[in-house]
Amino acid sequence: MLVILMNDQIFAPQQVCQSCLLADGSGQPRWRQGKLHCGHAIRKLTEHQPDQYECLMGFRVANIE
């Protein structure tokens, strides 16, 4: 499940990506084959952290399993 992290809050991608020009047709981040295509990976500080990405709009996206 993808979530958007901002400061100390967690948002569903629908709340943030719905108005983004880079989102797919359903207002979701462009997520394909386990990678965020509208952003880049961020290095993990520990192995226990979920995979995190920074989208081109500057938001942090985490893949929570």
PASEBA-1860 file (N, C-alpha, C; in nm, 3 decimals):
! residues 65
1> MLVILMND> 0.085/-0.117/0.000/0.000/0.000/0.000/0.089/0.123/0.000 ~ 0.060/0.215/-0.090/0.135/0.339/-0.097/0.072/0.444/-0.008 ~ 0.156/0.520/0.062/0.111/0.632/0.145/0.201/0.752/0.118 ~ 0.147/0.870/0.143/0.223/0.993/0.131/0.261/1.039/0.272 ~ 0.388/1.067/0.295/0.437/1.112/0.426/0.468/1.261/0.418 ~ 0.409/1.338/0.509/0.438/1.481/0.517/0.451/1.517/0.665 ~ 0.570/1.562/0.702/0.600/1.595/0.842/0.563/1.477/0.931 ~ 0.465/1.492/1.018/0.427/1.384/1.108/0.290/1.327/1.071
9> QIFAPQQV> 0.250/1.341/0.944/0.119/1.294/0.900/0.132/1.195/0.785 ~ 0.033/1.108/0.773/0.026/1.010/0.665/-0.103/1.034/0.588 ~ -0.093/1.041/0.456/-0.209/1.064/0.371/-0.221/0.952/0.269 ~ -0.342/0.926/0.227/-0.364/0.834/0.116/-0.325/0.907/-0.013 ~ -0.269/0.835/-0.110/-0.230/0.901/-0.236/-0.346/0.972/-0.305 ~ -0.469/0.923/-0.288/-0.584/0.987/-0.351/-0.601/1.131/-0.303 ~ -0.561/1.160/-0.179/-0.575/1.294/-0.124/-0.473/1.391/-0.183 ~ -0.358/1.340/-0.225/-0.249/1.426/-0.271/-0.233/1.420/-0.422
17> CQSCLLAD> -0.239/1.301/-0.478/-0.206/1.281/-0.619/-0.322/1.310/-0.714 ~ -0.441/1.320/-0.663/-0.560/1.338/-0.747/-0.545/1.456/-0.843 ~ -0.483/1.564/-0.799/-0.469/1.683/-0.884/-0.333/1.695/-0.950 ~ -0.248/1.594/-0.935/-0.113/1.599/-0.992/-0.118/1.562/-1.140 ~ -0.051/1.640/-1.222/-0.044/1.612/-1.365/0.036/1.486/-1.397 ~ 0.119/1.443/-1.303/0.202/1.323/-1.325/0.133/1.195/-1.281 ~ 0.018/1.206/-1.216/-0.055/1.088/-1.168/-0.116/1.014/-1.286 ~ -0.150/0.888/-1.262/-0.215/0.811/-1.368/-0.360/0.855/-1.383
25> GSGQPRWR> -0.433/0.792/-1.472/-0.570/0.832/-1.502/-0.665/0.821/-1.385 ~ -0.632/0.739/-1.285/-0.719/0.723/-1.168/-0.673/0.810/-1.050 ~ -0.576/0.899/-1.073/-0.529/0.987/-0.966/-0.433/0.921/-0.869 ~ -0.371/0.813/-0.911/-0.274/0.741/-0.828/-0.133/0.769/-0.876 ~ -0.032/0.753/-0.789/0.106/0.767/-0.834/0.136/0.664/-0.942 ~ 0.225/0.696/-1.030/0.262/0.603/-1.137/0.355/0.496/-1.081 ~ 0.295/0.390/-1.031/0.364/0.280/-0.965/0.361/0.159/-1.058 ~ 0.478/0.114/-1.103/0.485/-0.001/-1.193/0.601/-0.090/-1.154
33> QGKLHCGH> 0.571/-0.219/-1.149/0.672/-0.321/-1.123/0.755/-0.288/-0.999 ~ 0.687/-0.241/-0.893/0.753/-0.217/-0.766/0.835/-0.089/-0.758 ~ 0.817/0.002/-0.854/0.893/0.127/-0.854/0.800/0.245/-0.882 ~ 0.834/0.360/-0.824/0.761/0.483/-0.850/0.820/0.548/-0.974 ~ 0.742/0.559/-1.079/0.792/0.614/-1.205/0.784/0.765/-1.212 ~ 0.716/0.828/-1.118/0.709/0.974/-1.117/0.794/1.029/-1.002 ~ 0.903/0.959/-0.970/0.993/1.001/-0.864/1.118/0.915/-0.859 ~ 1.195/0.929/-0.752/1.318/0.850/-0.738/1.326/0.791/-0.596
41> AIRKLTEH> 1.400/0.682/-0.585/1.416/0.614/-0.456/1.500/0.697/-0.360 ~ 1.467/0.687/-0.232/1.542/0.752/-0.126/1.612/0.641/-0.047 ~ 1.736/0.663/-0.015/1.812/0.563/0.060/1.754/0.542/0.198 ~ 1.744/0.414/0.237/1.691/0.379/0.370/1.797/0.407/0.476 ~ 1.752/0.451/0.595/1.844/0.469/0.707/1.867/0.336/0.778 ~ 1.761/0.252/0.782/1.772/0.118/0.839/1.700/0.020/0.746 ~ 1.733/-0.107/0.759/1.669/-0.208/0.675/1.523/-0.228/0.711 ~ 1.482/-0.185/0.830/1.345/-0.206/0.875/1.249/-0.101/0.823
49> QPDQYECL> 1.299/0.003/0.760/1.214/0.106/0.702/1.151/0.056/0.572 ~ 1.030/0.102/0.542/0.972/0.066/0.412/1.046/0.139/0.299 ~ 1.031/0.090/0.177/1.088/0.158/0.063/1.024/0.296/0.053 ~ 1.108/0.399/0.033/1.057/0.535/0.023/1.109/0.601/-0.104 ~ 1.026/0.690/-0.157/1.057/0.760/-0.281/1.023/0.906/-0.263 ~ 1.085/0.991/-0.344/1.045/1.131/-0.348/0.988/1.156/-0.486 ~ 0.862/1.200/-0.490/0.799/1.225/-0.619/0.853/1.355/-0.677 ~ 0.827/1.377/-0.804/0.876/1.497/-0.871/0.814/1.625/-0.817
57> MGFRVANI> 0.701/1.612/-0.747/0.638/1.728/-0.685/0.694/1.756/-0.545 ~ 0.783/1.669/-0.495/0.849/1.692/-0.367/0.791/1.617/-0.249 ~ 0.687/1.536/-0.272/0.628/1.459/-0.163/0.704/1.328/-0.142 ~ 0.703/1.278/-0.021/0.766/1.150/0.010/0.659/1.041/0.004 ~ 0.685/0.937/-0.072/0.593/0.827/-0.091/0.657/0.702/-0.031 ~ 0.583/0.631/0.052/0.634/0.508/0.115/0.547/0.390/0.072 ~ 0.611/0.276/0.053/0.541/0.154/0.019/0.532/0.069/0.146 ~ 0.416/0.072/0.211/0.393/0.000/0.335/0.331/-0.136/0.303
65> E> 0.395/-0.240/0.347/0.340/-0.375/0.320/0.266/-0.427/0.440
END
